[in-house]
Amino acid sequence: MKQIPNRRAAGLSLIELMIALLIGTILILGVTQVFGASRAAYQLSEGMSRVQENGRFALDYLQRDIRMAGHFGCVNDQARRQATGALDSHFTGAALNFGYSIQGYENASPAGVTLSPARVAGTDAVVLRFLRGNGIPITAIDATGVNVDATKWSVLTDGGVATPSMFGIADCAFADVFAASSVNAGTGRVVVPATVDLGRYGASPEGGPAMLYRAEAVVYYIGQGAGGQPSLWRARINPDNSVTGEELVEGIENLQLRYGLDKGTAAKPTGYIATQAVASGVGSTEDAWRLVGQVQVALLAASPDVAASAQATRDEGRLTLFGATVTPPADRRYRTVYETTIALRNRLYGN
């Protein structure tokens, strides 16, 4: 019988196995690095997109209302203040003083207003008072109030104010701003306080020349948002000086404002902006703030979430708002500054 020789079983040696494990580990590490880099790039891209989006929205809100400062019908506040009594505000207290169409506060909260949430320390605030851009022609005036076409009432409720209570009556000679004694939107009836001189206005069944507007008094400031980050807030001031706050844009951490001043006087503005000043440099009187024809805005915006594996800011983690250096926390969020200049179109060229 032929004997079958023993053969050694073929397989991997220890050295070959160790080399295979080393190669596999290198490949896994490479894949992990690629994944990590892709994730960081995605986070950075997402953070930049959110910051750009939030910055754009914040500037849009501010521009829209700052441009309205000084609007009181067909004639602005500068022109009306040239004649005594041409612009009458039937409110008491600093919060609703419509003699100040714009009033800034440097690292301070507005006088006479309790903000909720509170303003973040180190940020500016601004109060804007004006009549909305669209009004309704008044069809009838009697001893106690005015009437407008009820089918056009929605003009007075745009911008999220379903039940307006502050109004302005204006033509090209006079303007009165007041809290209505009563309002009936169904019939277009607004009862006004007895202090309003309705006898100086005219009306016709076709409407006009006097117009009825919704009056606005709003505060823009930085407060803590619902998500735990600072946000841009808009607070509407009510007739009783309480406020109705609205969180507009999350991730806005700082707001700094500078004001361009007309080189003329309150009695004779020129429309030429000669100097820039922070709020404390403008002054405290109505005449001083009526010289403001331009506002420079600087916003510091941060991404809502972690944006990258390292602090994702420019200038080695330092940012500047109008020359002031801000060092944000090392929380790995993407941050950048947006600056713009806004002209108060109702103050240009003294019109």
C-alpha positions in Angstrom: 0.0 0.0 0.0 1.4 3.4 -1.1 1.8 5.8 1.8 0.6 9.5 1.2 3.2 11.9 2.5 2.2 14.6 5.1 1.9 18.1 3.7 2.1 21.3 5.7 -1.2 23.4 5.6 -0.8 26.7 3.7 -1.8 30.0 5.5 -0.7 33.5 6.7 2.3 34.0 8.8 2.3 36.3 11.8 4.3 38.9 9.9 1.9 38.9 7.0 -1.1 39.2 9.3 0.5 42.2 11.1 1.2 43.9 7.7 -2.5 43.3 6.7 -3.7 44.8 9.9 -1.4 47.8 9.5 -2.7 48.4 6.0 -6.3 48.1 7.1 -5.7 50.5 10.0 -4.1 53.1 7.7 -7.1 52.8 5.3 -9.6 53.2 8.1 -7.7 56.2 9.4 -7.7 57.7 6.0 -11.5 57.2 5.6 -12.0 58.7 9.0 -9.9 61.7 8.1 -11.8 62.2 4.9 -15.1 61.9 6.8 -14.0 64.4 9.5 -12.8 66.9 6.9 -16.0 66.6 4.9 -18.1 67.0 8.1 -16.1 70.1 9.1 -16.4 71.6 5.7 -20.2 71.0 5.8 -20.5 72.5 9.2 -18.5 75.6 8.1 -20.6 75.9 5.0 -23.8 75.6 6.9 -22.6 78.0 9.5 -21.6 80.6 6.9 -25.0 80.2 5.1 -27.0 80.7 8.3 -24.9 83.7 9.4 -25.4 85.3 5.9 -29.1 84.6 6.0 -29.6 85.9 9.5 -27.4 89.0 8.8 -29.4 89.8 5.7 -32.8 89.4 7.4 -31.6 91.5 10.4 -30.4 94.4 8.2 -33.6 94.2 6.1 -35.8 94.7 9.2 -33.7 97.5 10.5 -33.5 99.3 7.1 -37.2 99.1 6.6 -38.1 100.9 9.8 -35.2 103.2 10.1 -36.0 104.6 6.7 -39.5 105.5 7.9 -38.3 107.7 10.8 -39.7 111.2 10.3 -42.7 110.1 8.2 -45.8 112.0 9.3 -47.9 112.0 6.1 -47.2 114.0 3.1 -44.9 116.3 5.2 -42.1 115.0 7.4 -41.4 115.9 11.0 -38.7 118.4 10.1 -41.1 120.5 8.1 -44.0 120.2 10.6 -41.8 121.4 13.4 -41.3 124.7 11.6 -44.8 125.7 12.6 -46.0 125.5 16.2 -48.6 122.9 16.7 -48.3 121.4 13.2 -47.3 118.1 14.8 -49.1 117.3 18.0 -48.5 114.1 20.0 -51.3 113.3 22.5 -49.2 111.0 24.7 -47.4 111.5 28.0 -44.1 110.1 29.0 -40.8 109.5 27.3 -41.6 106.2 25.7 -44.2 107.7 23.3 -42.8 111.1 22.7 -43.3 111.4 18.9 -41.3 114.6 18.9 -38.4 112.2 18.7 -38.8 110.3 15.4 -35.5 108.5 16.1 -33.7 108.3 19.4 -30.6 106.1 20.1 -29.2 104.7 23.3 -25.5 103.8 23.6 -25.1 100.7 25.8 -28.4 101.6 27.4 -32.1 100.8 27.3 -34.7 103.3 26.2 -36.1 105.7 28.8 -39.6 104.8 30.1 -39.6 101.3 28.6 -39.2 98.0 30.3 -37.8 95.5 27.8 -38.5 91.8 28.1 -36.2 90.0 27.7 -33.7 92.6 28.9 -31.1 94.2 26.6 -27.8 92.4 26.4 -25.1 94.4 28.1 -22.6 96.2 25.8 -25.1 96.6 22.9 -27.0 99.6 21.6 -30.7 100.2 21.2 -32.8 102.6 19.0 -36.4 103.8 19.2 -38.2 104.7 16.0 -41.5 106.6 15.9 -43.5 107.3 12.7 -46.7 106.8 10.8 -46.9 103.7 8.6 -46.2 104.3 4.9 -49.8 103.6 3.8 -52.9 105.3 5.1 -56.6 105.5 4.3 -58.4 108.6 3.1 -60.8 110.0 5.7 -64.4 110.1 4.3 -66.1 111.9 7.2 -65.2 113.9 10.3 -67.4 114.9 13.2 -67.0 116.2 16.7 -65.7 112.9 18.2 -64.0 110.9 15.5 -63.4 110.0 11.9 -64.6 107.5 9.4 -62.8 105.7 6.6 -63.8 103.1 4.0 -64.0 99.9 6.1 -63.1 97.7 3.0 -59.6 99.3 3.2 -59.1 98.6 6.9 -56.5 95.9 6.2 -54.1 98.7 5.2 -53.9 99.6 9.0 -53.3 96.0 10.1 -50.3 95.0 8.0 -47.0 94.0 9.6 -48.7 91.7 12.2 -50.8 94.3 14.1 -54.3 92.8 14.0 -56.0 95.4 16.3 -54.2 98.8 16.0 -54.8 101.3 18.8 -52.4 104.1 18.0 -53.2 106.3 15.0 -52.2 109.5 13.2 -54.4 111.9 11.3 -52.4 114.0 8.8 -52.7 116.2 5.8 -50.1 118.5 4.3 -50.5 121.1 7.0 -51.1 119.3 10.3 -50.6 115.9 12.0 -52.0 114.5 15.3 -50.8 111.2 16.8 -53.0 109.6 19.5 -54.4 106.5 21.1 -57.9 105.9 19.9 -60.7 106.1 22.5 -62.5 103.3 20.6 -62.2 101.5 17.2 -64.8 99.8 15.1 -63.0 98.1 12.2 -66.3 96.8 10.7 -67.6 100.3 10.1 -64.2 102.1 9.8 -64.9 104.3 12.7 -62.1 105.7 15.0 -63.1 107.8 18.1 -60.4 110.2 19.0 -59.5 111.9 22.3 -61.0 115.3 23.0 -57.6 116.9 22.9 -57.3 116.3 19.1 -58.5 119.4 17.1 -60.5 117.7 14.3 -61.7 121.1 13.1 -58.5 121.7 11.3 -58.9 118.7 9.0 -61.0 118.3 5.9 -62.8 115.2 4.5 -65.0 114.3 1.6 -67.2 111.2 0.8 -64.6 110.3 -1.9 -61.9 110.5 0.8 -59.3 113.1 1.8 -57.5 115.4 1.9 -56.9 114.1 5.5 -55.6 110.6 5.9 -55.7 108.1 8.7 -52.5 106.1 9.5 -51.4 103.6 12.0 -48.8 105.1 14.4 -45.7 103.0 15.3 -43.2 103.3 18.1 -40.7 100.4 18.1 -37.5 99.5 19.8 -34.8 97.5 18.1 -32.3 95.9 20.5 -30.4 92.7 21.3 -31.9 90.3 23.9 -31.7 86.6 24.8 -33.6 84.4 22.3 -35.7 81.3 22.9 -32.9 79.1 21.7 -30.5 80.5 24.4 -28.5 82.7 22.0 -28.7 86.5 21.7 -31.2 87.6 19.0 -32.4 90.8 17.3 -35.7 91.9 19.0 -38.3 94.4 18.0 -40.6 95.7 20.8 -43.7 97.6 19.9 -44.6 100.2 22.5 -48.3 100.2 23.5 -50.4 103.2 24.6 -50.0 102.3 28.3 -46.1 102.2 27.8 -46.0 98.4 28.0 -44.2 96.6 25.2 -45.0 93.7 23.0 -41.7 92.0 22.1 -41.0 89.9 19.0 -37.9 87.9 18.4 -36.9 88.6 14.8 -33.5 87.0 14.0 -31.5 84.5 16.1 -27.8 84.6 16.4 -27.4 88.4 16.3 -25.0 89.0 19.2 -24.2 92.7 19.0 -25.7 95.9 17.6 -23.8 99.1 17.3 -25.1 102.3 15.9 -23.7 105.6 14.7 -25.7 108.6 13.5 -25.0 111.1 10.7 -25.8 114.7 11.6 -26.9 117.4 9.3 -24.6 120.4 9.1 -27.5 122.8 9.4 -29.8 123.5 12.3 -33.1 122.0 13.4 -34.8 125.1 12.1 -33.0 125.0 8.8 -31.6 121.5 7.8 -29.5 121.3 4.6 -29.6 117.5 3.9 -25.8 117.4 4.0 -24.4 114.9 6.5 -21.3 116.5 8.0 -20.4 114.5 11.1 -20.9 111.0 12.6 -21.6 110.4 16.3 -22.7 107.7 18.7 -25.9 108.3 20.6 -24.2 110.1 23.5 -22.6 112.5 21.0 -25.9 113.5 19.4 -27.4 115.1 22.4 -30.7 114.7 24.3 -33.0 117.3 22.9 -35.6 117.0 20.1 -33.8 119.5 18.0 -30.5 117.5 18.3 -32.2 114.3 17.1 -34.0 116.0 14.3 -30.5 116.6 12.7 -30.0 112.9 12.3 -30.3 112.1 8.6 -28.3 108.8 8.4 -27.7 105.8 10.6 -24.8 103.4 10.3 -25.5 99.9 11.6 -23.0 97.2 12.6 -24.2 93.7 13.5 -22.2 90.7 14.9 -23.9 87.5 13.7 -23.1 84.0 14.9 -24.1 80.6 13.6 -26.8 78.9 15.7 -24.7 75.6 15.8 -21.0 74.6 15.9 -19.6 75.6 12.5 -16.2 73.9 12.4 -13.6 72.1 14.4 -11.8 75.3 15.3 -12.9 78.9 16.0 -14.3 80.0 12.6 -13.8 83.8 12.8 -11.6 86.2 10.8 -8.6 88.1 12.1 -7.4 85.4 14.5 -10.7 85.3 16.4 -11.1 89.1 16.7 -13.8 91.1 15.1 -14.4 94.8 14.9 -17.6 96.8 14.9 -16.9 100.4 13.9 -13.3 100.0 15.0 -14.2 98.5 18.4 -12.6 95.1 18.9 -14.8 92.2 20.0 -13.3 88.9 21.1 -16.0 86.2 20.9 -16.0 83.1 23.1 -14.2 80.0 21.7 -17.4 78.1 21.2 -16.5 77.0 17.6 -19.4 79.0 16.0 -18.8 80.9 12.8 -19.1 84.7 13.3 -18.8 87.7 11.1 -19.7 91.4 11.1 -22.2 93.2 8.7 -22.2 97.0 8.4 -24.4 99.2 6.3 -25.4 102.9 6.0 -29.1 103.8 6.0 -30.4 107.1 4.8 -33.5 108.5 6.5 -35.3 109.3 3.3 -37.8 111.6 5.1 -34.8 113.7 6.3 -32.9 114.0 3.0 -32.3 117.5 1.6 -34.5 119.0 4.4 -37.7 117.8 2.6 
